[in-house]
Amino acid sequence: MKKNIAIIVLSLLSLFLILFSYIKGKEAEKNLILARNSMKEAQLHKTKAEEEAANALRIQTISERVQADAERTAAELKACRSRN
């Protein structure tokens, strides 16, 4: 009788452990999916930040060219005025 009770208890414990392992496995799968989604979102943010940085660099380059053109034009205007 004690042997049968021990077998029943061990069987129930085994079933509990199997169920617990299954639940933990499902949680791990869900966490993996969330982590992958977060990684994809982070990659999108990184790409957007890189694009914005490249645009800022382009704007800075254009601004420097415009500034140089303005300085050159001002110098030419000054030279023309000094001739007249």
C-alpha positions as CSV (number, residue, x, y, z in Angstrom):
1,M,0.0,0.0,0.0
2,K,2.8,2.5,0.9
3,K,4.5,1.5,-2.3
4,N,1.4,2.3,-4.3
5,I,1.0,5.7,-2.6
6,A,4.7,6.5,-3.2
7,I,4.2,5.6,-6.9
8,I,1.1,7.8,-7.1
9,V,2.9,10.7,-5.4
10,L,5.9,10.4,-7.7
11,S,3.6,10.1,-10.7
12,L,1.8,13.3,-9.7
13,L,5.1,15.0,-9.1
14,S,6.3,14.0,-12.5
15,L,3.2,15.3,-14.1
16,F,3.5,18.5,-12.3
17,L,7.2,18.9,-13.4
18,I,6.2,18.1,-17.0
19,L,3.4,20.7,-16.9
20,F,5.7,23.2,-15.2
21,S,8.4,22.6,-17.9
22,Y,5.9,23.0,-20.7
23,I,4.7,26.3,-19.2
24,K,8.2,27.6,-18.8
25,G,9.0,26.6,-22.3
26,K,6.0,28.6,-23.6
27,E,7.1,31.6,-21.6
28,A,10.6,31.3,-23.0
29,E,9.2,31.2,-26.5
30,K,7.1,34.3,-25.8
31,N,10.2,36.1,-24.4
32,L,12.2,35.1,-27.4
33,I,9.6,36.6,-29.7
34,L,9.5,39.8,-27.7
35,A,13.3,40.0,-27.7
36,R,13.3,39.5,-31.5
37,N,10.7,42.2,-32.0
38,S,12.7,44.6,-29.7
39,M,15.8,43.8,-31.7
40,K,14.0,44.6,-35.0
41,E,12.6,47.9,-33.5
42,A,16.1,48.8,-32.2
43,Q,17.5,48.2,-35.7
44,L,14.9,50.4,-37.3
45,H,15.7,53.2,-34.8
46,K,19.4,52.7,-35.5
47,T,18.8,52.9,-39.3
48,K,16.7,56.1,-38.8
49,A,19.3,57.7,-36.6
50,E,22.0,56.9,-39.2
51,E,19.9,58.4,-42.0
52,E,19.3,61.5,-39.9
53,A,23.0,61.8,-39.2
54,A,23.8,61.5,-42.9
55,N,21.2,64.2,-43.7
56,A,22.7,66.5,-41.0
57,L,26.1,66.0,-42.5
58,R,24.8,66.8,-46.0
59,I,23.1,69.9,-44.7
60,Q,26.2,71.0,-42.9
61,T,28.2,70.5,-46.2
62,I,25.7,72.5,-48.2
63,S,25.7,75.2,-45.5
64,E,29.5,75.5,-45.6
65,R,29.4,75.8,-49.4
66,V,26.8,78.5,-49.3
67,Q,28.8,80.3,-46.6
68,A,31.9,80.1,-48.9
69,D,29.9,81.3,-51.9
70,A,28.6,84.2,-49.8
71,E,32.1,85.2,-48.6
72,R,33.4,84.9,-52.2
73,T,30.5,87.1,-53.5
74,A,31.1,89.6,-50.8
75,A,34.8,89.8,-51.6
76,E,34.0,90.2,-55.3
77,L,31.5,93.0,-54.6
78,K,34.0,94.7,-52.4
79,A,36.7,94.5,-55.1
80,C,34.2,95.9,-57.7
81,R,33.3,98.8,-55.4
82,S,37.0,99.6,-54.8
83,R,37.7,99.7,-58.5
84,N,34.8,102.2,-59.1
